[in-house]
């Protein structure tokens, strides 16, 4: 995919489409770490550790509670 920068005040902006944000698990409020080697940019979404921990705990709870149902569905 080739993208073109957009003027944003005295800066340049790069628009990231919704499907790419969804793929990354990012939202409009997600912070991104920007790293460069002088030749390329790497944008990495900063994950909310607290939210990720809560999500994992919820998934574990659901997995334990509905383990038999999931096994039946998998057959």
C-alpha positions in Angstrom: 0.0 0.0 0.0 1.3 3.4 -0.9 0.2 6.4 1.2 0.5 10.1 0.6 1.1 12.6 3.4 -1.5 15.3 4.0 -0.8 18.8 5.1 -1.9 19.4 8.7 -1.0 22.9 9.9 2.8 23.2 9.7 3.1 19.4 9.8 2.4 16.4 7.6 -0.2 13.8 8.6 -0.6 10.2 7.5 -4.2 8.9 7.4 -4.6 5.4 8.7 -7.8 3.8 7.4 -10.2 2.0 9.8 -9.5 -1.6 8.5 -5.8 -1.1 9.3 -6.6 0.3 12.8 -9.0 -2.7 13.4 -6.2 -5.1 12.3 -3.9 -3.5 14.8 -6.5 -3.3 17.6 -6.1 0.4 17.7 -8.7 3.2 18.0 -8.6 7.0 17.4 -7.3 7.3 21.0 -4.5 4.8 20.7 -1.0 6.2 21.2 1.6 5.0 18.7 5.3 4.6 19.3 7.3 6.0 16.3 10.7 4.6 15.6 13.0 5.4 12.7 16.4 4.3 11.5 16.6 7.3 9.2 15.3 5.4 6.2 11.9 4.0 7.4 9.2 4.7 10.0 7.8 2.0 12.2 4.5 2.8 14.0 3.5 0.5 16.9 0.3 0.9 18.8 1.0 1.3 22.5 -1.2 -1.3 24.3 -3.0 -0.4 27.5 -1.5 -3.0 29.9 -4.4 -2.6 32.4 -7.0 -3.1 29.7 -5.1 -6.1 28.3 -4.9 -7.7 31.7 -8.6 -7.2 32.3 -9.4 -8.7 28.9 -7.2 -11.8 29.6 -8.9 -12.3 33.0 -12.3 -12.1 31.4 -11.4 -14.6 28.7 -10.0 -17.0 31.3 -13.2 -16.7 33.3 -15.4 -17.3 30.2 -13.1 -20.2 29.1 -13.5 -22.0 32.4 -17.2 -21.3 32.7 -18.1 -22.5 29.2 -15.4 -25.0 28.6 -17.8 -27.9 28.0 -19.9 -25.8 25.7 -16.9 -24.9 23.7 -15.8 -28.5 23.5 -19.2 -29.5 22.1 -19.2 -26.7 19.6 -15.7 -27.8 18.4 -17.0 -31.3 17.5 
